Amino acid sequence: MPNKVLIKGGTVLSLDRAVGNLVGADVLIEDGVITEVGPSLRARGAEIVDAADTIVMPGFVDAHRHVWRSSLRDAGDHTADDVYAATLAGLLQALEAGITTVVDWCDVSGDASHLEAALTAHAESGLRTVVLPSPDGTTRTGETPLAFASPDVVESELDHVAAAWARARTTGRRIHAHAGTVAAAGGEVAELGRRGLLGPDVTLCHCARLSDADCDAIARSSTAVALTPTSDMAGGVGPPPMQQLLGRGIRPGLGVGEEHLAPRDIFAQMRAVISVQHAMLFDRKLAGKGGIPNLLGTRDVIRYATVDGARVAGLADITGSLSPGKRADVLVLRADRPNIAPVNDPIGAVVWGMDTSNIDWVFVGGARLVERGRLTADVARARALVIAADRVVGAAAGLPAGAGAHQP
C-alpha cells in the first residue's frame, strides 16, 4: 500500500463541522491517517484516486450486528471452522456495502475455539471492528478491541445485570446491552438509572419498547443508543422510537442487527429511521393534532450512520468523520448513476437515493478494500468456505441437501 493516497476532485462530505462540506475537493491520506482535506491539494509521490463525479464521505459505522449469523443463522451444530467462514463472509458483506466499522455481538455458542475463529476472521477482514464475546472472556490479544456483552436488560435480571456491569467496569470495557426488546419492556432502563448504573460508557441496543421514563434516564446519563430498525421491524420487536429519542436530544447510531431478517446495509437503516419518523408525524397531522415536531432531516440521519455511530461504538476519536488526524476510513460513492440523477443535494442523495450499487472505493485505515466497486479480498475463497459450512450445518440440522442453514 502506498504511504500516500490523494482522493482527488470529489464532493467531500467530511461530517466534521470544522472542515465542512466541499465541492471539487481532495482528501490526503498518509500512512493510513487523514492529513488534509481541501481543494487543490498537492502530494508528491501520492497515488491518485480520481473522485470526479463522486461523493467522498466517512465509511459507515454499523453499531450493532450479529456477524456470525450471516450464513449459519441458528440452525444445527457448527464448528470453529464454520464460525470463521460465516464471520469472514459477513464482514466482507459489510465491507461491500460501504461499512468500514462493525460492532459485532459475537453470541456464538461453543467453546473458546469458536470465539478464536471469529477473531481470526475479524483480523483477516481488514475492517475496523469491536467484538463483544459471549460468553465474555478470551485469551486472545491483538488489535481488535473487545467490549462487554451484557445480559439482556429485563425486569427479572436487573440484579444480575448490575453485577455484570460492575465486573465489566473493572476491566475498562465498554458495556453493550440489549434493551427494550420484549413486550413487557418499560421501566427497566429507568431503574438502572436510579441505581446510578447508566453512563456514556454504556450502549443500549434496539430500544424499540422503552417508556418515557426510560428515555429520560438515557438522556440524563448520556447513555448511547444503537438502533437496528429494519431487523427489529421484520422480527416483530417494533419500530425505532425516533420521536422519543429526538425530543430528548438522543442521537443514535445505526446497525444491521440480525442479518437474516433484513437488508445488510446502512442505506436501508437510514431510510428506515427517517421514514418511520416522517410517517408518524404525518399520521398526527392527518388526525388533526397540533404541536407536531419538525421532520427528521437527512443531515441528522447521515450523522447517525457515521459520527454518532462511531461515538456509540466507543471510537469517536478514531473514525466517523473525515477529520485530519483520524484514521482514513473513507467511502467513495458514484454520483453519476441514474438512481440519483440529478444530484442537487449530496446528503439527500446518499440518504434517500443511493444503495450499494453506488459504492466505488472503500478505504479502511488507508488500505483499499474495495476498488472500483469490487472487493480486493479473496472472494472466491470466502465464498467456498461459507458454502461448505452451510452444507455441513444444514446436514447436521436434518435439512434437505442443498438447503443448508438458510432455512428459517
Secondary structure, DSSP 8 states (H G I E B T S, - for coil): --SEEEEEEEEEE---TTT-EEEEEEEEEETTEEEEEETT---TT-EEEE-TTEEEEE-EEEEEE-GGGGTSTT-S---HHHHHHHHHHHHHHHHHTTEEEEEEEE---S-HHHHHHHHHHHHHH--EEEEEESSS--S--SSS-B-EE---B-GGGHHHHHHHHHHHHHHT--EEEEES-STT-SSHHHHHHHTT---TTEEEEE--S--HHHHHHHHHHT-EEEE-HHHHHHTTS----HHHHHTTT---EE--B-TTTS-SSHHHHHHHHHHHHHHHHHHHHHTT-S-------HHHHHHHTTHHHHHHHT-TTTSSS--TTSB--EEEEE--SGGG-S-S-HHHIIIII--GGGEEEEEETTEEEEETTEE-S-HHHHHHHHHHHHHHHHHHTT--TTTGGG--
